Amino acid sequence: MNTFNGYRCSICGSEYLPGQVTYTCPTDGGNLDVILDYEIIKKKFQPEDITSRTEQSLWKYLPLLPVNEPAGNSTPLHAAGWTPVFALPRLAEKLHLKHLWLKDESRNPTASFKDRASAIVVTRAREIKSEVVVTASTGNAGAALAGMAAAVGQKAVIFAPKSAPQAKVAQLLIFGAKVILVDGTYDDAFDLTVKAANEFGWYCRNTGYNPFTVEGKKTAAFEIWEWWIEAHRDWHKQDSDLDDHPPLTIFVSVGDGNIISGIHKGFKDLLALGWIPNMPRIIGVQAEGSAAIANAFHARTETIIPVSANTIADSISVDLPRDGVRAVRAAAQTGGTYITVKDEDIIKAIAELGTIGVFAEPAGATAYAGLVKAVASGVVRSDDPVLVMNTGSGLKDVRAALQAVQSAPIIEPTLEAVKKLL
């Protein structure tokens, strides 16, 4: 059942039918929100109709998505989403928190959150019979597109800055995408991608620019909702005095703003359906060297002023965020805020997460670094239930990971050498 009714501009509010526009509002260039027919969904489904579905992927939430399920059921495209949530009691104790969890998006097929958006965009591309899908990427979005496209035989072209980590470029090439390295920034690659899509008739996946990217990323909110139903119930069983407690607080690393916007959209969908009583608090975390959205939030404006981005967290290194307005709103409309962290704090966070068995890339560890700062500054209190998003695997950027640890010693192959070292 496809309940996709059209689009609404996030800036001027103009509405369009599905075939009238493709990417952004023709009036003001604003990002478009997909409009679902909530009344039809409510008439046909109750929450338990969704949570009882047996799929272990984002396709479990098909009734809340603007695409039809792709044919087949055994490709990586069908495996995106449904990532685990881990309790972190040792880190919670260290931070003096009562309840702390982490949702590990590195378990996606190409090891990042971006698989969610690419699974939906590739499905949409096949519905509208696009021959080629193109995107700009510092690595993860491109790898996600290349992997999802390869799974179903879709042609993909990726523009990436030449500074992209080699592990990420290797993924693009292995998946068979046409990879073009740009002598410039991510923003340069983004602009070139849009021009190429217009010139050659390709379908552009660019983050934020394509409204279906948010629709993929919102599925993380659906999974958090379903997980929280059980986690919350178990929590209350353990402590009957929890009838009045703070809302769940979610920490999300932010670059171009599309992930935090997607999570916000998912919870807005659930609220519109009447399936949740209130919104969780969403806190965005940016690297100090790439903080255009945080700057706007704290200036109490939706005007995003570009920066000259410079951070070790390449996945969130963006001069001009393309989904900045909605990203500001994600925090502002949920009682959240924005926090900025130094690169050295991100490196420390990689090592800290490693102590509990999670290998995060710099962008993924940024969210945890933000939590550490939030606790120290009183933004988060000890009784706040907290969920941190790890958005990608540390194997994506081994060079950065090695900065978080000491080098391994080299010894002679003798027991005496081991004893001496110990």
C-alpha positions as CSV (number, residue, x, y, z in Angstrom):
1,M,0.0,0.0,0.0
2,N,1.6,3.3,-1.2
3,T,0.3,6.3,0.8
4,F,2.6,8.8,-0.9
5,N,0.5,11.9,-1.5
6,G,3.1,14.4,-2.6
7,Y,5.5,17.0,-1.2
8,R,5.5,20.1,1.0
9,C,8.2,22.7,1.0
10,S,9.9,23.1,4.4
11,I,10.3,26.8,3.8
12,C,7.2,28.2,2.2
13,G,4.8,25.4,2.8
14,S,3.8,25.0,-0.9
15,E,2.5,21.5,-1.8
16,Y,3.1,19.5,-4.9
17,L,1.8,16.3,-6.4
18,P,4.3,13.4,-6.8
19,G,4.9,14.1,-10.5
20,Q,5.2,17.9,-10.3
21,V,8.6,18.1,-8.7
22,T,11.6,15.9,-8.1
23,Y,14.1,17.5,-5.8
24,T,13.5,20.9,-4.2
25,C,10.8,23.6,-4.2
26,P,10.7,25.5,-7.5
27,T,9.6,28.7,-5.7
28,D,12.4,29.1,-3.1
29,G,14.7,26.0,-3.4
30,G,13.5,24.7,0.0
31,N,13.9,21.0,0.9
32,L,10.7,19.0,0.3
33,D,9.0,16.9,2.9
34,V,7.2,13.8,1.7
35,I,3.5,13.9,2.5
36,L,1.9,10.6,3.6
37,D,-1.8,10.0,3.9
38,Y,-2.0,9.6,7.7
39,E,-5.7,9.0,7.7
40,I,-5.5,6.0,5.4
41,I,-2.6,4.6,7.5
42,K,-4.6,5.0,10.7
43,K,-7.6,3.4,9.3
44,K,-5.7,0.4,8.1
45,F,-3.0,-0.1,10.8
46,Q,-2.6,0.0,14.5
47,P,0.9,0.2,16.1
48,E,0.9,-3.6,16.8
49,D,0.2,-4.3,13.1
50,I,3.6,-2.8,12.4
51,T,5.6,-4.1,15.4
52,S,4.3,-7.6,14.9
53,R,5.7,-7.8,11.4
54,T,8.5,-10.3,11.1
55,E,10.9,-8.5,8.7
56,Q,14.3,-7.6,10.3
57,S,15.1,-4.6,8.1
58,L,13.7,-1.2,7.4
59,W,11.1,-2.8,5.1
60,K,9.3,-3.8,8.3
61,Y,7.9,-0.2,8.1
62,L,6.8,-0.4,4.5
63,P,3.3,1.0,5.3
64,L,5.0,4.2,6.5
65,L,7.2,4.6,3.5
66,P,6.5,6.4,0.1
67,V,7.8,3.5,-2.1
68,N,6.7,-0.1,-2.9
69,E,8.8,-2.9,-1.6
70,P,11.4,-4.0,-4.2
71,A,11.2,-7.4,-5.8
72,G,13.1,-10.3,-4.1
73,N,14.1,-10.5,-0.5
74,S,17.7,-11.7,-0.3
75,T,19.9,-8.8,-1.4
76,P,21.8,-6.3,0.7
77,L,19.2,-3.7,-0.3
78,H,16.6,-5.8,1.7
79,A,18.9,-6.0,4.7
80,A,19.3,-2.3,5.4
81,G,18.2,-1.2,8.8
82,W,17.1,-3.1,11.9
83,T,20.4,-2.4,13.7
84,P,21.0,-3.4,17.3
85,V,20.8,-1.3,20.5
86,F,23.3,-2.0,23.2
87,A,23.2,-1.1,26.9
88,L,26.4,0.6,28.1
89,P,26.4,0.2,31.9
90,R,30.1,0.8,32.3
91,L,30.2,4.0,30.3
92,A,26.9,5.0,32.1
93,E,28.6,4.6,35.4
94,K,31.7,6.6,34.3
95,L,29.4,9.4,33.2
96,H,27.1,9.1,36.3
97,L,24.1,8.2,34.1
98,K,21.5,5.7,35.2
99,H,20.5,4.6,31.7
100,L,22.7,4.8,28.5
101,W,22.3,2.9,25.2
102,L,23.9,3.0,21.8
103,K,22.3,2.2,18.5
104,D,25.0,0.7,16.2
105,E,24.5,1.7,12.6
106,S,27.8,0.2,11.6
107,R,25.9,-3.1,11.3
108,N,24.2,-2.0,8.1
109,P,25.3,-3.8,4.8
110,T,27.9,-1.2,3.8
111,A,28.6,-0.3,7.5
112,S,26.9,3.1,7.8
113,F,23.6,4.8,8.5
114,K,23.6,5.9,4.9
115,D,22.3,2.5,3.7
116,R,18.9,3.5,4.9
117,A,18.6,6.5,2.5
118,S,20.2,4.6,-0.4
119,A,17.9,1.6,-0.1
120,I,14.9,3.9,-0.5
121,V,16.4,6.1,-3.2
122,V,17.5,3.1,-5.3
123,T,14.0,1.7,-4.9
124,R,12.5,5.0,-6.0
125,A,14.9,5.2,-9.0
126,R,13.7,1.8,-10.2
127,E,10.1,2.8,-9.8
128,I,10.6,5.9,-12.0
129,K,12.8,3.9,-14.4
130,S,16.0,5.9,-14.0
131,E,18.9,4.4,-15.7
132,V,21.6,6.0,-13.6
133,V,21.7,7.2,-10.0
134,V,24.4,9.7,-9.0
135,T,25.5,11.2,-5.7
136,A,28.2,13.3,-4.1
137,S,29.8,11.8,-1.1
138,T,32.8,11.9,1.2
139,G,32.5,8.1,1.2
140,N,29.6,6.7,3.2
141,A,26.7,7.9,1.1
142,G,28.6,6.9,-2.0
143,A,29.4,3.5,-0.6
144,A,25.8,3.0,0.4
145,L,24.5,4.0,-3.0
146,A,27.1,1.8,-4.8
147,G,26.3,-1.2,-2.6
148,M,22.5,-0.9,-2.8
149,A,22.7,-0.2,-6.6
150,A,25.0,-3.2,-7.1
151,A,22.5,-5.4,-5.2
152,V,19.8,-4.8,-7.8
153,G,21.9,-4.1,-10.9
154,Q,21.4,-0.3,-10.9
155,K,24.0,1.9,-12.5
156,A,25.6,4.3,-10.0
157,V,28.0,7.3,-10.4
158,I,29.8,8.7,-7.4
159,F,31.6,12.1,-7.2
160,A,33.9,12.2,-4.2
161,P,36.5,14.7,-3.0
162,K,40.0,13.4,-3.6
163,S,40.6,13.6,0.1
164,A,38.1,10.9,0.9
165,P,39.6,8.1,3.0
166,Q,40.9,5.3,0.8
167,A,38.9,2.6,2.6
168,K,35.7,4.4,1.5
169,V,36.9,4.9,-2.0
170,A,37.8,1.2,-2.1
171,Q,34.2,0.3,-1.3
172,L,32.9,2.5,-4.1
173,L,35.2,0.7,-6.6
174,I,34.5,-2.8,-5.3
175,F,30.8,-2.3,-5.7
176,G,31.3,-1.4,-9.3
177,A,30.2,2.2,-9.3
178,K,31.7,4.8,-11.7
179,V,33.9,6.8,-9.3
180,I,35.0,10.3,-10.1
181,L,37.4,12.1,-7.6
182,V,37.0,15.8,-7.5
183,D,39.9,18.2,-6.8
184,G,37.9,20.1,-4.3
185,T,35.6,19.8,-1.3
186,Y,32.4,17.8,-0.7
187,D,30.5,21.0,-1.5
188,D,32.2,21.2,-4.9
189,A,31.4,17.6,-5.6
190,F,27.7,18.2,-4.5
191,D,27.3,21.1,-6.9
192,L,29.0,19.2,-9.8
193,T,26.6,16.3,-9.1
194,V,23.6,18.4,-9.5
195,K,24.9,19.9,-12.8
196,A,25.7,16.4,-14.1
197,A,22.3,15.1,-13.1
198,N,20.6,17.9,-15.0
199,E,22.8,17.6,-18.0
200,F,22.6,13.8,-18.4
201,G,19.2,13.0,-17.0
202,W,20.5,11.0,-14.1
203,Y,18.6,10.6,-10.8
204,C,20.4,12.5,-8.1
205,R,20.6,10.9,-4.6
206,N,22.3,13.9,-3.0
207,T,21.6,14.2,0.7
208,G,18.8,16.5,1.6
209,Y,18.4,17.6,-2.0
210,N,16.5,14.4,-2.8
211,P,13.5,14.2,-0.5
212,F,13.6,10.4,-0.4
213,T,16.8,10.4,1.6
214,V,15.0,11.6,4.7
215,E,12.4,8.9,4.1
216,G,15.1,6.3,4.4
217,K,16.8,7.8,7.4
218,K,13.5,8.2,9.3
219,T,13.3,4.5,9.6
220,A,15.9,4.7,12.4
221,A,13.2,6.6,14.4
222,F,10.7,3.8,13.8
223,E,13.2,1.3,15.1
224,I,14.0,3.4,18.2
225,W,10.3,3.7,18.8
226,E,9.8,0.0,18.7
227,W,12.8,-0.7,20.8
228,W,11.8,1.9,23.3
229,I,8.4,0.3,23.8
230,E,10.1,-2.8,25.2
231,A,13.0,-1.1,26.9
232,H,10.6,1.4,28.6
233,R,8.3,-1.4,29.7
234,D,11.3,-3.4,31.2
235,W,12.6,-0.2,32.8
236,H,9.2,0.3,34.6
237,K,9.1,-3.3,35.8
238,Q,12.5,-2.7,37.5
239,D,11.5,0.6,39.1
240,S,7.8,1.4,39.8
241,D,8.7,5.0,40.6
242,L,9.4,5.9,37.0
243,D,5.9,7.1,36.1
244,D,7.2,10.6,35.7
245,H,10.6,10.8,34.1
246,P,12.4,12.8,31.5
247,P,11.9,11.8,27.8
248,L,14.4,9.8,25.9
249,T,17.3,11.9,24.7
250,I,18.9,11.0,21.4
251,F,22.4,12.2,20.5
252,V,23.1,12.4,16.7
253,S,26.3,13.6,14.9
254,V,25.5,16.2,12.3
255,G,27.1,17.2,9.0
256,D,24.7,18.2,6.2
257,G,21.8,17.8,8.6
258,N,20.0,14.9,6.8
259,I,20.3,12.2,9.5
260,I,19.0,14.3,12.3
261,S,16.2,15.7,10.0
262,G,15.3,12.1,9.1
263,I,15.1,10.9,12.7
264,H,12.9,14.0,13.5
265,K,10.7,13.2,10.5
266,G,10.2,9.7,11.7
267,F,9.0,10.8,15.1
268,K,6.8,13.5,13.5
269,D,5.1,10.7,11.4
270,L,4.5,8.7,14.6
271,L,3.2,11.7,16.4
272,A,0.8,12.5,13.5
273,L,-0.5,9.0,13.6
274,G,-1.1,9.2,17.4
275,W,1.3,6.3,18.0
276,I,3.5,8.2,20.4
277,P,2.4,10.7,23.1
278,N,5.3,13.1,22.8
279,M,8.7,13.5,21.0
280,P,12.0,12.4,22.4
281,R,14.6,15.2,22.9
282,I,17.0,15.3,19.9
283,I,20.5,16.7,20.4
284,G,22.8,17.4,17.4
285,V,26.5,17.2,17.8
286,Q,28.9,18.9,15.3
287,A,32.7,19.1,15.1
288,E,33.9,22.6,16.0
289,G,35.5,22.8,12.6
290,S,32.2,22.1,10.8
291,A,29.6,23.8,12.9
292,A,27.4,25.8,10.5
293,I,24.1,24.3,11.8
294,A,25.1,24.6,15.5
295,N,26.1,28.2,14.8
296,A,22.6,28.9,13.4
297,F,20.8,27.1,16.2
298,H,22.6,29.1,18.9
299,A,22.1,32.4,17.0
300,R,18.3,31.5,17.0
301,T,18.1,31.6,13.2
302,E,17.3,29.3,10.4
303,T,19.8,31.1,8.1
304,I,22.7,28.8,7.6
305,I,26.0,30.7,7.0
306,P,28.7,28.6,5.3
307,V,32.0,27.7,7.1
308,S,35.3,26.5,5.9
309,A,34.9,23.0,7.2
310,N,38.0,21.4,8.7
311,T,37.6,18.3,10.9
312,I,39.0,14.7,11.2
313,A,35.4,13.5,10.9
314,D,35.2,13.6,7.2
315,S,31.6,12.3,7.0
316,I,30.3,15.4,8.8
317,S,32.8,17.9,7.2
318,V,30.5,20.3,5.3
319,D,30.9,23.9,4.3
320,L,27.3,24.5,3.5
321,P,24.8,22.0,5.0
322,R,22.1,21.2,2.5
323,D,19.5,20.2,5.1
324,G,20.4,22.9,7.6
325,V,16.9,24.4,8.2
326,R,15.3,21.1,9.0
327,A,18.3,20.1,11.1
328,V,17.9,23.3,13.2
329,R,14.2,22.5,13.7
330,A,15.0,18.9,14.8
331,A,16.6,20.2,17.9
332,A,14.5,23.3,18.4
333,Q,11.1,21.5,18.1
334,T,12.0,18.7,20.5
335,G,13.5,20.6,23.4
336,G,17.0,19.6,22.2
337,T,20.1,21.7,21.5
338,Y,23.4,21.6,19.6
339,I,26.8,20.8,21.0
340,T,30.2,21.2,19.3
341,V,33.2,19.1,20.1
342,K,36.9,19.4,19.3
343,D,38.7,16.8,17.1
344,E,40.7,15.6,20.0
345,D,37.4,14.9,21.9
346,I,36.3,12.8,18.9
347,I,39.5,10.8,18.9
348,K,39.0,10.1,22.7
349,A,35.5,9.0,22.0
350,I,36.7,6.5,19.4
351,A,38.9,4.9,22.0
352,E,36.2,5.1,24.7
353,L,33.6,3.3,22.6
354,G,36.2,0.7,21.7
355,T,36.4,-0.3,25.4
356,I,32.8,-1.6,25.2
357,G,33.3,-3.3,21.8
358,V,32.0,-0.7,19.4
359,F,34.4,0.5,16.6
360,A,33.1,3.9,15.4
361,E,34.5,6.1,12.7
362,P,35.1,9.7,13.7
363,A,31.6,10.9,12.7
364,G,30.0,8.1,14.6
365,A,32.1,8.8,17.7
366,T,31.2,12.5,17.5
367,A,27.8,11.8,19.1
368,Y,29.3,10.1,22.1
369,A,31.9,13.0,22.4
370,G,28.9,15.3,22.5
371,L,27.3,13.3,25.3
372,V,30.4,13.5,27.4
373,K,30.4,17.3,27.0
374,A,26.6,17.5,27.6
375,V,27.0,15.6,30.9
376,A,29.9,17.9,32.0
377,S,27.9,21.1,31.2
378,G,24.6,19.9,32.8
379,V,22.7,19.6,29.5
380,V,22.1,16.0,30.5
381,R,21.3,14.9,34.0
382,S,21.9,11.6,35.7
383,D,18.3,10.4,35.4
384,D,17.9,11.3,31.7
385,P,17.6,8.1,29.6
386,V,20.1,8.6,26.8
387,L,20.5,6.9,23.4
388,V,23.7,7.6,21.3
389,M,23.8,6.9,17.6
390,N,27.0,5.4,16.1
391,T,26.5,6.2,12.4
392,G,29.4,4.3,10.9
393,S,32.2,1.7,11.3
394,G,35.8,2.6,12.3
395,L,37.0,0.4,9.5
396,K,35.9,3.2,7.2
397,D,38.8,5.4,8.4
398,V,41.6,3.3,10.0
399,R,44.0,6.2,9.8
400,A,41.9,8.2,12.2
401,A,41.3,5.2,14.5
402,L,45.1,4.7,14.9
403,Q,45.3,8.2,16.3
404,A,43.1,7.0,19.2
405,V,45.5,4.3,20.4
406,Q,49.1,3.6,21.1
407,S,51.1,1.7,18.5
408,A,51.4,-2.1,19.0
409,P,54.9,-3.1,20.1
410,I,57.1,-5.3,18.0
411,I,59.1,-8.0,19.8
412,E,61.2,-11.1,19.0
413,P,59.3,-14.3,18.8
414,T,60.4,-15.6,22.3
415,L,58.7,-16.0,25.6
416,E,61.4,-14.0,27.3
417,A,60.5,-11.0,25.1
418,V,56.9,-11.3,26.1
419,K,57.9,-11.4,29.8
420,K,60.1,-8.4,29.4
421,L,57.3,-6.5,27.7
422,L,54.8,-7.3,30.5
